[in-house]
Amino acid sequence: MLIKRMARITYLSLATFTWKQALLLLPHTVVMYFILASICQHMLMKYINEY
């Protein structure tokens, strides 16, 4: 019962958080994904050039 209530509270807070903050966080997440992708590409090219 307590676990169900806690899950419901967290779900509702996450839902409201995502609806309110998703548009604000979207550019940041896109930038983070681009940075991670460029780092991975750089490491991959380095690894390929070594072998």
C-alpha positions as CSV (number, residue, x, y, z in Angstrom):
1,M,0.0,0.0,0.0
2,L,2.7,2.5,1.0
3,I,4.9,1.4,-2.0
4,K,1.9,1.9,-4.3
5,R,1.2,5.4,-2.9
6,M,4.9,6.4,-3.2
7,A,5.0,5.1,-6.8
8,R,1.9,7.1,-7.6
9,I,3.3,10.3,-6.0
10,T,6.6,9.9,-7.9
11,Y,4.8,9.1,-11.2
12,L,2.5,12.2,-10.8
13,S,5.5,14.5,-9.9
14,L,7.5,13.1,-12.8
15,A,4.6,13.6,-15.2
16,T,4.0,17.2,-14.1
17,F,7.8,17.9,-14.1
18,T,8.2,16.5,-17.7
19,W,5.2,18.5,-19.0
20,K,6.4,21.7,-17.4
21,Q,10.1,21.4,-17.9
22,A,10.5,19.3,-21.1
23,L,10.5,22.3,-23.4
24,L,13.1,24.0,-21.2
25,L,15.3,20.9,-20.9
26,L,15.0,19.9,-24.6
27,P,17.8,22.2,-25.9
28,H,20.1,21.1,-23.1
29,T,19.5,17.4,-23.7
30,V,20.1,17.9,-27.5
31,V,23.4,19.7,-26.7
32,M,24.4,16.9,-24.3
33,Y,23.6,14.2,-26.9
34,F,25.6,16.1,-29.6
35,I,28.6,16.5,-27.2
36,L,28.4,12.8,-26.3
37,A,28.1,11.7,-29.9
38,S,31.1,13.9,-31.0
39,I,33.2,12.5,-28.1
40,C,32.3,8.9,-29.1
41,Q,33.0,9.6,-32.7
42,H,36.4,11.1,-31.8
43,M,37.3,8.1,-29.7
44,L,36.1,5.7,-32.4
45,M,38.2,7.4,-35.1
46,K,41.2,7.3,-32.8
47,Y,40.7,3.6,-32.2
48,I,40.2,2.8,-35.9
49,N,43.3,4.8,-36.9
50,E,45.4,2.9,-34.4
51,Y,44.5,-0.5,-35.8
